[in-house]
Amino acid sequence: MNYKGRNNKDRIDPKVKDVLKLLAAGVILATVVLFPGIAAIGPLIKEIEERQERKEWDRFNLWRLRQMIKRLKEQKVVEIKDGIVKITDKGKKKLLKFNLDNIELKQKTDGKWRVIIYDIANLKKFQRELFRETLKRLKFLRLQKSVYMTPFVCDDEIEYLRQLFSIGNDVLVLKVAGIENGEVYKRYFGI
Protein backbone atom coordinates (compact mmCIF):
# COMPACT_ATOMS: atom_id res chain seq x y z
CA MET A 1 0.00 0.00 0.00
CA ASN A 2 1.43 3.37 -0.97
CA TYR A 3 -0.15 6.02 1.18
CA LYS A 4 0.51 9.52 -0.18
CA GLY A 5 3.10 8.19 -2.60
CA ARG A 6 5.53 6.71 -0.09
CA ASN A 7 7.00 3.35 -0.94
CA ASN A 8 7.49 0.72 1.73
CA LYS A 9 11.23 0.86 1.03
CA ASP A 10 11.27 4.56 2.04
CA ARG A 11 9.73 3.80 5.42
CA ILE A 12 11.52 2.83 8.61
CA ASP A 13 11.27 -0.54 10.30
CA PRO A 14 9.09 -0.22 13.39
CA LYS A 15 10.54 -0.81 16.83
CA VAL A 16 8.40 -2.44 19.51
CA LYS A 17 9.08 0.51 21.80
CA ASP A 18 7.80 3.06 19.25
CA VAL A 19 4.68 1.05 18.40
CA LEU A 20 3.79 0.53 22.08
CA LYS A 21 4.35 4.23 22.86
CA LEU A 22 1.97 5.25 20.08
CA LEU A 23 -0.66 2.75 21.20
CA ALA A 24 -0.30 3.79 24.85
CA ALA A 25 -0.64 7.45 23.85
CA GLY A 26 -3.98 6.62 22.24
CA VAL A 27 -2.88 6.92 18.62
CA ILE A 28 -5.34 4.65 16.83
CA LEU A 29 -4.09 1.82 14.66
CA ALA A 30 -6.97 0.36 12.71
CA THR A 31 -6.59 -3.06 11.19
CA VAL A 32 -7.51 -1.41 7.90
CA VAL A 33 -4.10 0.31 7.95
CA LEU A 34 -2.47 -3.10 8.36
CA PHE A 35 -4.83 -5.01 6.10
CA PRO A 36 -6.22 -2.62 3.47
CA GLY A 37 -8.56 -5.26 2.04
CA ILE A 38 -10.85 -4.94 5.06
CA ALA A 39 -13.45 -2.37 4.06
CA ALA A 40 -16.00 -3.00 6.83
CA ILE A 41 -14.65 -0.14 8.92
CA GLY A 42 -15.02 2.68 6.39
CA PRO A 43 -16.19 5.36 8.86
CA LEU A 44 -13.24 4.52 11.12
CA ILE A 45 -10.78 5.07 8.26
CA LYS A 46 -12.24 8.50 7.61
CA GLU A 47 -12.03 9.39 11.31
CA ILE A 48 -8.40 8.27 11.51
CA GLU A 49 -7.45 10.24 8.41
CA GLU A 50 -9.29 13.31 9.71
CA ARG A 51 -7.36 13.07 12.98
CA GLN A 52 -4.15 12.62 10.95
CA GLU A 53 -3.16 9.67 13.11
CA ARG A 54 -2.51 7.60 10.04
CA LYS A 55 0.56 9.74 9.41
CA GLU A 56 2.05 8.41 12.64
CA TRP A 57 1.78 4.87 11.30
CA ASP A 58 2.63 5.78 7.70
CA ARG A 59 6.32 6.28 8.55
CA PHE A 60 6.72 2.53 9.22
CA ASN A 61 7.38 -0.21 6.71
CA LEU A 62 3.91 -1.73 6.44
CA TRP A 63 5.05 -5.33 5.96
CA ARG A 64 7.30 -5.14 9.04
CA LEU A 65 4.55 -3.43 11.04
CA ARG A 66 2.14 -6.25 10.16
CA GLN A 67 4.67 -8.88 11.25
CA MET A 68 5.34 -7.05 14.50
CA ILE A 69 1.64 -6.64 15.32
CA LYS A 70 1.05 -10.36 14.65
CA ARG A 71 3.94 -11.27 16.94
CA LEU A 72 2.81 -8.84 19.66
CA LYS A 73 -0.72 -10.25 19.42
CA GLU A 74 0.61 -13.81 19.85
CA GLN A 75 2.57 -12.62 22.90
CA LYS A 76 -0.63 -10.96 24.22
CA VAL A 77 1.08 -7.56 24.27
CA VAL A 78 -1.62 -6.12 21.98
CA GLU A 79 -5.15 -7.18 21.15
CA ILE A 80 -7.39 -6.45 18.20
CA LYS A 81 -10.86 -5.38 19.26
CA ASP A 82 -13.53 -3.89 16.99
CA GLY A 83 -10.98 -3.42 14.21
CA ILE A 84 -8.59 -1.46 16.44
CA VAL A 85 -5.20 -2.58 17.73
CA LYS A 86 -4.98 -1.85 21.48
CA ILE A 87 -2.22 -2.26 24.01
CA THR A 88 -2.92 -4.78 26.81
CA ASP A 89 -1.87 -4.60 30.46
CA LYS A 90 1.03 -6.89 29.58
CA GLY A 91 1.98 -4.43 26.83
CA LYS A 92 1.84 -1.51 29.25
CA LYS A 93 4.18 -3.34 31.60
CA LYS A 94 6.56 -4.01 28.70
CA LEU A 95 6.46 -0.31 27.88
CA LEU A 96 7.38 0.52 31.49
CA LYS A 97 10.52 -1.57 31.07
CA PHE A 98 11.49 0.51 28.05
CA ASN A 99 11.09 3.64 30.19
CA LEU A 100 13.50 2.28 32.80
CA ASP A 101 16.46 3.61 30.82
CA ASN A 102 14.98 7.11 30.85
CA ILE A 103 14.26 7.35 34.58
CA GLU A 104 16.15 10.17 36.30
CA LEU A 105 16.23 11.47 39.83
CA LYS A 106 15.50 15.19 40.13
CA GLN A 107 17.88 17.11 42.36
CA LYS A 108 15.00 18.21 44.63
CA THR A 109 15.47 18.06 48.39
CA ASP A 110 13.12 18.55 51.32
CA GLY A 111 15.66 18.33 54.14
CA LYS A 112 15.14 14.59 54.71
CA TRP A 113 17.29 11.65 53.73
CA ARG A 114 15.81 8.67 51.93
CA VAL A 115 17.27 5.37 53.08
CA ILE A 116 16.28 2.48 50.83
CA ILE A 117 16.44 -0.96 52.43
CA TYR A 118 15.59 -4.06 50.44
CA ASP A 119 15.54 -7.79 50.98
CA ILE A 120 14.58 -9.39 47.66
CA ALA A 121 14.47 -13.20 47.64
CA ASN A 122 16.76 -15.31 45.48
CA LEU A 123 13.70 -16.32 43.44
CA LYS A 124 13.72 -12.74 42.16
CA LYS A 125 17.47 -12.48 41.63
CA PHE A 126 17.07 -10.83 38.22
CA GLN A 127 14.75 -8.14 39.65
CA ARG A 128 17.10 -7.60 42.59
CA GLU A 129 20.08 -7.04 40.30
CA LEU A 130 18.13 -4.66 38.07
CA PHE A 131 16.85 -2.76 41.10
CA ARG A 132 20.39 -2.46 42.50
CA GLU A 133 21.83 -1.36 39.15
CA THR A 134 19.10 1.25 38.77
CA LEU A 135 19.83 2.67 42.22
CA LYS A 136 23.52 2.91 41.30
CA ARG A 137 22.71 4.57 37.99
CA LEU A 138 20.52 7.09 39.82
CA LYS A 139 23.57 7.85 42.01
CA PHE A 140 22.19 6.54 45.30
CA LEU A 141 24.99 6.08 47.82
CA ARG A 142 25.51 2.48 48.90
CA LEU A 143 25.78 2.24 52.69
CA GLN A 144 25.65 -1.56 52.88
CA LYS A 145 24.90 -4.39 50.46
CA SER A 146 21.13 -3.79 50.44
CA VAL A 147 21.01 -0.28 51.88
CA TYR A 148 21.22 2.86 49.74
CA MET A 149 20.70 6.52 50.52
CA THR A 150 19.95 9.82 48.82
CA PRO A 151 18.99 13.32 49.98
CA PHE A 152 16.75 13.77 46.96
CA VAL A 153 13.00 13.21 46.84
CA CYS A 154 12.53 9.84 45.12
CA ASP A 155 9.15 8.53 46.24
CA ASP A 156 7.67 8.28 42.74
CA GLU A 157 10.79 6.70 41.27
CA ILE A 158 11.02 4.04 43.99
CA GLU A 159 7.31 3.26 43.66
CA TYR A 160 7.76 2.93 39.89
CA LEU A 161 10.60 0.43 40.44
CA ARG A 162 8.55 -1.49 43.01
CA GLN A 163 5.69 -1.87 40.54
CA LEU A 164 7.91 -2.61 37.56
CA PHE A 165 9.84 -5.39 39.31
CA SER A 166 6.93 -6.63 41.47
CA ILE A 167 8.96 -6.10 44.65
CA GLY A 168 6.60 -3.84 46.57
CA ASN A 169 6.83 -5.67 49.90
CA ASP A 170 10.58 -6.27 49.60
CA VAL A 171 11.60 -2.59 49.61
CA LEU A 172 11.37 -0.21 52.53
CA VAL A 173 11.91 3.56 52.27
CA LEU A 174 12.87 5.39 55.44
CA LYS A 175 12.58 9.19 55.52
CA VAL A 176 15.14 10.36 58.04
CA ALA A 177 15.46 13.90 59.39
CA GLY A 178 19.09 13.53 60.42
CA ILE A 179 21.94 11.14 59.81
CA GLU A 180 25.33 10.64 61.41
CA ASN A 181 28.09 12.33 59.37
CA GLY A 182 25.42 14.25 57.49
CA GLU A 183 27.83 17.00 56.39
CA VAL A 184 30.11 14.46 54.71
CA TYR A 185 27.15 13.00 52.84
CA LYS A 186 25.93 16.47 51.85
CA ARG A 187 29.32 17.20 50.30
CA TYR A 188 29.21 13.83 48.51
CA PHE A 189 25.84 14.73 46.95
CA GLY A 190 26.86 18.35 46.28
CA ILE A 191 24.25 19.99 48.49
N, C-alpha and C positions, 0 to 999 in steps of 0.2 A: 504494500500500500504506500503510495507516495502522497503524503499530505502536504499541500502547499509546495509541491515540487521538490521536496527533499528526498533523496534516495536513501535507502537503508545503509548504504556504505558510508554516507556522510554523517550518520548519527553515531553517538557514543554507545558503548556497551553499558548497560545498566549495572549498578552495584546494589547489592542487597540493602546496604545502609541508605542509599539515596531513595530507593523505592519505598522502603518502610517509613522514612521521614515524610515523604509526600503523602502516603496513605494516613499516617498518624496526624498530619496537619489538616486532613480533611479534603485533600485534593482528590477528586473523584476519578477513578479509573473504571470505565465501563467496559464490559467484555466486548462491546462492539469495537472498541479501539484495538483490542487484541485480536478479535475474530470478526473482521468486517462483514462477513457473510450473514451475520445475525442482524436481521432488520426489525425484529420485534420490539426493539426499544427505541424507535424513531424519536419520540419526544425527548427522551433522555439525551440523545446525541445532540439535538438542538440546544438543550439546556447547557450541556457541557461546552459546546462551542461558543455559546453566548457568554459563558463565564470565563472563557479563554483558558480553561484548565487543560484542554487538550494539548496546548502548547507545551505544558510542563512535561507531558508524556511523549510528545513528538520528537524531543531531542534524543530519545533512546532508539537503538536498533530494535525494530519491532520483533524480529525473529528471536533475538536474545531475550527481550522482555517477556515474550510468550513462554519461552523455556524456563525463565526464572520464576514466573508466576505459577506455572505448573509445579515446579519443584517446591516452591514455598507453600502451595496448597497441599501437596503430599505431606509436607512436614508440619502441617496445621499452623503455619505462621500467618497465612491469609485464608480467607474464605470467600466464596463467591455467592452472594445473596441478592436476589432480584436483579441480576445482571450487573451488579457492582462488586468490584474487588474491595474487600475490607480487611483491615488488620485485626488479628485476634489478640487475646490477652497474651498468648505465647509470643506473638509477634511484637507486642509492646515491650515485653520483657527482653526480647532479643535486641530491640532498639535501645533500651536502657544500657545494655552492655556496650553498644557502640558509643554511647555518650560518656562512658567511663574515662576514656582518654581525654575528654574535654573538661572534666571536672577540675575546678580550681578553688582554692581557699582564699576568700577575700581577706585583706589585711585589716579587718574591723575588730576592735577590741571593746570590751565592756568592763575591764578591770578584773575579770575572773579568769582563772586558768581552767582549761579543759583537760582532764586526765582521762584517757581512754584505756580501759582495762578489758581484755577479752580472753576468753577461754573457749576456743572453738575445737570441738572434738576431732579426732583423727579421721573420722568418717567424712569430714568436710575439709580435708587437708588442702584441696585445691582452692576452696573459698578462703581459707585461712591465709594461704600464701598471697592470694590476690589482694585481700584486705590489708595485709601487712605491707605489701609493695605499694599499694595506693597511699597508705599513711606516710610512707617514706617519700613518695613522689610529691605529696602535699606539704612536705617539710615539717612533719610532726617530729618532735624530739623523742628519741627512744630512751626511756628511763630504765626499763628492764625488758626481758624478752617479749612479754605481752602487755607492756605498759608504755603508752606514748602520751605526749603532752604538747599543748599549744596554747598560746594566749589569745588566739583568734577565735571568734564566734564560728562554730562549725556544726551546729545542731542539724541543719538541713542536710549537709553533706554526709554526716555520719548516719542519719536516718536513711538517706538514699542508699548508702553502702549496705546497711542492715537489710533493707528490702531486696536489693539486687542480689545479694549473696545468701539470702534466707538465713541470716544469723542474728535475728533480732534479740533473742534471749541470751545470746552468748557474748554480747557487748554491753559494757556498762560505761556511761559517761558521768564523770564526777565534775561538778562545777565548784572550784575551790577559790575562796577569796584570797588566801595567802599561801605561799609555799616557801619552804626553807631554801635559802640561796636564791631568792627571787630576783635580785639584781643581776646576778650572773646569767640567769635564764633570759631576763629582759634584754641584756646586751646580745645574747646569742640570737634572739629573734629580731633584734634591731628596733626595739621599742623603748 
